Structures are given as C-alpha cells and as structure tokens.
Amino acid sequence: MSTMKTTTDILNGRTRRPTHPGEILREDVLPALGITQGEFAKALGVSRRTVNEILNEKRPISVDVAFRLGKVLGNGHNFWLKMQLAVDVWDNLQKHEEDYQLLQTLPKTNAA
C-alpha cells in the first residue's frame, strides 16, 4: 500500500497554480520601487534578460537569484525560494501526478 499523500493533501486544497515570484516582482515590487528592469538587473548583478525572463515567468527563481533578491529587497532569500517551490510542486504534480500515484513505498527491513 502506498503512503504517498494525495495531490489535495500536498496542495492543501489549492485549485489554482500558486503565484509565480516573477508576477510579484512585475506587478508589485518594480512599480513600488519606481525602477526599470535594467535598473533592477543592475542592482541584482544579473543580466536584463534574466530579469525579463523572471518577470515574464519564463525562468524560475534560482537559489542564486533568491539570495540576490533577498539582499537587494531586504526580505531574505527564503521568501523567494518558498514561492518558487510552491510553483514547482504545483507544476510537477500537474504533469506527473498519475506516475506518482503508481509508485509504491518499499517495505521497511530489520537491517541495521
């Protein structure tokens, strides 16, 4: 018998994709700061293309970018990593849920 949690358990009943961190940056952060993508990229020490792809939700927040965002925005890297993780979990469950449900938990052994 599989002990894997159901999708509903994992997503806490969520019925829509979590907000991508790029949307938060695009819709809230950059307008509040009153800066351009280029200025934001310079502050982060990354390319404008990287920022553009994140803002347009074509690139995930990497660990490196999360540390940069946390430092530049003053809210720490965990905030950005947790947001990205929620999106990644959702996307993977949507794509592979049936495969995951077919997996079986291996029995425990008495080996030390």
LINFEN-V992672 format. One record per residue. N is the residue number from 1. SS is DSSP state (a for helix, b for strand, c for the rest). PHI is phi as a letter, one per 30 degrees, with the letter a starting at -180 (* if undefined). NEAR is the number of other C-alpha atoms within 12 Angstrom. Layout:
[[N;SS;PHI;NEAR] [N;SS;PHI;NEAR]]
This chain:
[[1;c;*;11] [2;c;d;13] [3;c;c;14] [4;c;d;18] [5;c;d;18] [6;c;d;17] [7;a;e;23] [8;a;d;16] [9;a;d;13] [10;a;d;18] [11;c;c;23] [12;c;h;15] [13;c;i;13] [14;c;d;17] [15;c;c;13] [16;c;b;15] [17;c;d;21] [18;c;d;23] [19;c;d;25] [20;c;d;32] [21;a;e;38] [22;a;d;34] [23;a;d;28] [24;a;d;23] [25;a;d;32] [26;a;d;26] [27;a;d;17] [28;a;c;15] [29;a;d;22] [30;a;d;25] [31;a;d;15] [32;a;d;13] [33;a;d;17] [34;c;i;15] [35;c;b;17] [36;c;d;20] [37;a;e;29] [38;a;d;20] [39;a;d;19] [40;a;d;30] [41;a;e;26] [42;a;d;19] [43;a;d;23] [44;a;d;23] [45;c;i;21] [46;c;b;23] [47;c;d;18] [48;a;d;19] [49;a;d;18] [50;a;e;26] [51;a;d;35] [52;a;d;26] [53;a;d;23] [54;a;d;31] [55;a;d;30] [56;c;c;21] [57;c;i;21] [58;c;c;16] [59;c;b;21] [60;c;d;31] [61;c;d;38] [62;c;d;26] [63;a;d;20] [64;a;e;19] [65;a;d;32] [66;a;d;30] [67;a;d;22] [68;a;d;28] [69;a;d;34] [70;a;e;22] [71;a;d;19] [72;a;d;21] [73;a;c;22] [74;c;i;14] [75;c;c;16] [76;c;i;18] [77;a;d;24] [78;a;d;23] [79;a;e;24] [80;a;d;34] [81;a;d;27] [82;a;d;22] [83;a;d;27] [84;a;d;31] [85;a;d;25] [86;a;e;26] [87;a;d;28] [88;a;d;25] [89;a;d;23] [90;a;e;27] [91;a;d;21] [92;a;d;19] [93;a;d;24] [94;a;d;20] [95;a;d;13] [96;a;b;16] [97;a;e;20] [98;a;d;13] [99;a;d;13] [100;a;d;19] [101;a;d;17] [102;a;d;14] [103;c;d;15] [104;c;c;13] [105;c;d;13] [106;c;d;10] [107;c;d;10] [108;c;d;7] [109;c;c;6] [110;c;c;5] [111;c;d;5] [112;c;d;4]]
